[in-house]
Amino acid sequence: MVMIRAMAAIAAFSWTTGAMAEPTYLVCQLVQETGLIPVEIALDEDNQKVTIGLPSGRTVSRDGLFGPTEIKVVDDQTTWIINRVSSSLRRTFAFMPLSDPGEHGECAVKAAPAKRAF
């Protein structure tokens, strides 16, 4: 009887936890004075992680604050904000005056490859 109760408890827990969601991939264009800068972003909300890939080869992987309308990532002197409603992207730097809106851009969802090796 104890074994049956234990199995029922495990089954109930498994039913309520659900499956993990796949990461969401974004391709963004950040507007700078020199032109558009492509930025690739991977959002893993289940693990609260954000990875940002820059054309320079620099990759930033940090904890993200996932709110209902925006996702915020702080990296050293840089703050990234992704608007979940408008798909806009904003990057600000700690040394900028508060009146400076920073750099802006737009993002679009990028489909993950249908078939991956790993």
TAHU-V319564 format. One line per field, one symbol per residue. psi: psi as a letter, one per 40 degrees, with the letter a starting at -180 (. if undefined). Layout:
# TAHU-V319564
psi = ???
This chain:
# TAHU-V319564
psi = dddddddddddddddddiihiiihhihihhhideahhhhhhhhgddefihhhhieeehhhhiiihhideihhhhhbehhhhhhedefihhhiideiideheaiiaiiihhhihdhid.
